[in-house]
Amino acid sequence: MADKPQHEADQEPMPDRLPVLALKNVVVFPNLVLPIHVSREKSVAAIDEVFEGRKLIGLLTQRDETVEEPMAENLYSVGTIGLILRKLVLPEGGARILVQGLSRFTVKKYLQSDPFFEARIEAVVETKPEGLKVQALMRSALEHFKEFVNLSRSLPTEILVAANNIREPGMLADLLATHINIKLEERQKVLETFSAEERLKLVNDYLSREIQLLNMSNEIQSQVQEEVGKSQREFFLREQLKAIQRELGELDSKEVERGKYEERIKAAQMPEEVEKKANEEVERLQRLHPESAEGGVIRTYLDTLCDLPWSKATEDEKDIGKAQRILDGDHYGLDEIKERLLEFLGVLKLTQSLKGPILCFVGPPGTGKTSLGKSIARALGRKFVRMSLGGIRDEAEIRGHRRTYVGALPGRIIQGIRASKTKNPVYMLDEIDKVGMDFRGDPSSALLEALDPEQNSAFSDHYLEVPFDLSRVLFITTANLLDTIPPPLLDRMEVIRLSGYTELEKIQIARRFLQPKQLENHGLKSTQLAIDKRMLRALILNYTREAGVRNLERELAKICRKVALKIASGKSKRVAIDSLRKLEGYLGVRKFDLAEERIHDDVGVATGMVWTSVGGDIQVIETSKMLGKGNLILTGHLGEVMKESCQAAMTYLRSNSAEL
């Protein structure tokens, strides 16, 4: 027992069993004093147990700091015997203690784990090494630590005085290991190294490594500060030069122009690549003569870059009910398109980010394809841009001209985005089936990149020379036929067909939309003109022949003009169209008559059913028997289907002539 470690406070031998306090993120070394916050139930119970006695407790560090309730295997086996100097009970629970490390110990066996850990321990007896090698290690460690303190600038210089006054090599190693920036596992390794000489070697290695890291960090920081200082110096000098020139009335117009462009570039919030390109063009502009023709080209280019909405977007309307009310209020029917748009809104509401689909509305003229795009923009709360592709044959209309050409401009897609001032408009490409192609290129091929969701996030315009993000644009295309659209382009679009309106739908559209619109356009009130529902049907059947409602709107406008003339001249105050005679009085003789129903079968007369772009119809086909060679002669502008039907009828008659 003579060499067993003593408790310095009372010179009593260290006990062979102690309650254990589990620590997170801290390693306590002997001869050091530090505060510890205690909040876990087992830890509080252990503190309460020892505080009334000798106030000795075993301090062990957790292997994994994320474990809230560690088991015995979660604790390191080497720790420090600590003396609790002070205890402060906190009002919110737990306690704060001031503890002093006394000596190292190893755990031999855990005796209990509830209500706190208690273990049988063996205190570590440390010998004081001597010799020139130990002195050399201590001197090296002190020199390294001094360099570390000077480089880190986070430790007080008083710590150097404390380190220089320590004569025991083991105590010096423990002090240095506490104050250098090393990992928790590395501190624990120092604690588990019982030889003072080995501990000094280990701490020397850690100090050398940390000094190298600090030198590299300080070198990088000084380079950054040098660059920042250089930029600030240039900025201050330029501002002073501007101020002097302003006072003397000699402010250079180039500097004024440069300042304006730099402010616009900063306000545009461009991507880094684009901002770099814009600044390079500003520098080029500064080097040119004020009257240089190239200066005008650069100014136009910079104006285009600064005006584009690189980061400006309108907030989408995510109220699905409101969007549906807008669509229903603007258009009657078209349920498939409305449902598709509401699906898009639903997904957008859940994901908060969604690439816009490429919708293609296909249908006869006058079915509301273009006006539907405007309604979709209103329902989404976005800006609306329309571009007509009919007759375009030059690829540069889509992609723009390169700046080497005189009068070069960006393509019409980028021009539309610039005009909308947002990066997420509803963009309608009208009449996409009427795009042409000649020696100047193929515009439909140029559209492939713009309409491909996988590529349009970096759309390349020849004029801009930098990519522009079109992924948030909702593209809508319209076409009358799909036959003339190239298959690769058609494959990128979601086709929605508008087959035309039925007779009942046209009546509803006329009463809800067209008639009120024409009354307003012609200065009439709803009480001054009344059109009977039966007369609306007669108007549709006998004066129009179309899939849409454009001619129907023209005929209603014609009626409104004649009614406006009557009312303006005082001939009438109110007009009611409730008979065919009155309808013909305003619109003239009927333009179309439906084929009458054939009640009796006639020899040589047959009924044929045909399909046209405006709907179905029936035709009366008459035949005549005459002398000849027995050939079938077809007259009139019959289509291929009707010709084949006649040949099939002839074949049937010949094959069954005996029975007939």
Stockholm file with secondary structure:
# STOCKHOLM 1.0

chainA/1-660         MADKPQHEADQEPMPDRLPVLALKNVVVFPNLVLPIHVSREKSVAAIDEVFEGRKLIGLLTQRDETVEEPMAENLYSVGTIGLILRKLVLPEGGARILVQGLSRFTVKKYLQSDPFFEARIEAVVETKPEGLKVQALMRSALEHFKEFVNLSRSLPTEILVAANNIREPGMLADLLATHINIKLEERQKVLETFSAEERLKLVNDYLSREIQLLNMSNEIQSQVQEEVGKSQREFFLREQLKAIQRELGELDSKEVERGKYEERIKAAQMPEEVEKKANEEVERLQRLHPESAEGGVIRTYLDTLCDLPWSKATEDEKDIGKAQRILDGDHYGLDEIKERLLEFLGVLKLTQSLKGPILCFVGPPGTGKTSLGKSIARALGRKFVRMSLGGIRDEAEIRGHRRTYVGALPGRIIQGIRASKTKNPVYMLDEIDKVGMDFRGDPSSALLEALDPEQNSAFSDHYLEVPFDLSRVLFITTANLLDTIPPPLLDRMEVIRLSGYTELEKIQIARRFLQPKQLENHGLKSTQLAIDKRMLRALILNYTREAGVRNLERELAKICRKVALKIASGKSKRVAIDSLRKLEGYLGVRKFDLAEERIHDDVGVATGMVWTSVGGDIQVIETSKMLGKGNLILTGHLGEVMKESCQAAMTYLRSNSAEL
#=GR chainA/1-660 SS CTTSCEETTTTEECCSEEEEEEESSCCCCTTCEEEEEECSHHHHHHHHHHHTTTCEEEEEEBSCTTCSSCCGGGBCSEEEEEEEEEEEECTTSSEEEEEEEEEEEEEEEEEECSSSEEEEEEECCCCCCCSHHHHHHHHHHHHHHHHHHHHHCCSCTHHHHHHHTCCCHHHHHHHHHHHSCCCHHHHHHHHHCCCHHHHHHHHHHHHHHHHHHHHHHHHHHHHHHHHHHHHHHHHHHHHHHHHHHHHHTCCCHHHHHHHHHHHHHHHHTCCHHHHHHHHHHHHHHHHSCTTCHHHHHHHHHHHHHHHSCSSCCCCCCCCHHHHHHHHHHHCSSCHHHHHHHHHHHHHHHHHSCCCCCCEEEECCTTSSHHHHHHHHHHHHTCCEEEEECTTCCCTHHHHCCCTTSTTCCCCHHHHHHHHHTSSSCEEEEETGGGCCCBTTBCHHHHHHHHTCTTTGGGEECTTTCSEECCTTCEEEEEESCSTTSCHHHHHTSEEEECCCCCHHHHHHHIIIIIHHHHHHHTTCCTTTEEECHHHHHHHHHHHCCCSSSHHHHHHHHHHHHHHHHHHHTTSCSCEEECSHHHHHHHHCSCSCCCCCCCCSCCTTEEEEEEEETTEEEEEEEECCCCSSSSCCCCCSSCCHHHHHHHHHHHHHHHHTTTTC
#=GC SS_cons         CTTSCEETTTTEECCSEEEEEEESSCCCCTTCEEEEEECSHHHHHHHHHHHTTTCEEEEEEBSCTTCSSCCGGGBCSEEEEEEEEEEEECTTSSEEEEEEEEEEEEEEEEEECSSSEEEEEEECCCCCCCSHHHHHHHHHHHHHHHHHHHHHCCSCTHHHHHHHTCCCHHHHHHHHHHHSCCCHHHHHHHHHCCCHHHHHHHHHHHHHHHHHHHHHHHHHHHHHHHHHHHHHHHHHHHHHHHHHHHHHTCCCHHHHHHHHHHHHHHHHTCCHHHHHHHHHHHHHHHHSCTTCHHHHHHHHHHHHHHHSCSSCCCCCCCCHHHHHHHHHHHCSSCHHHHHHHHHHHHHHHHHSCCCCCCEEEECCTTSSHHHHHHHHHHHHTCCEEEEECTTCCCTHHHHCCCTTSTTCCCCHHHHHHHHHTSSSCEEEEETGGGCCCBTTBCHHHHHHHHTCTTTGGGEECTTTCSEECCTTCEEEEEESCSTTSCHHHHHTSEEEECCCCCHHHHHHHIIIIIHHHHHHHTTCCTTTEEECHHHHHHHHHHHCCCSSSHHHHHHHHHHHHHHHHHHHTTSCSCEEECSHHHHHHHHCSCSCCCCCCCCSCCTTEEEEEEEETTEEEEEEEECCCCSSSSCCCCCSSCCHHHHHHHHHHHHHHHHTTTTC
//
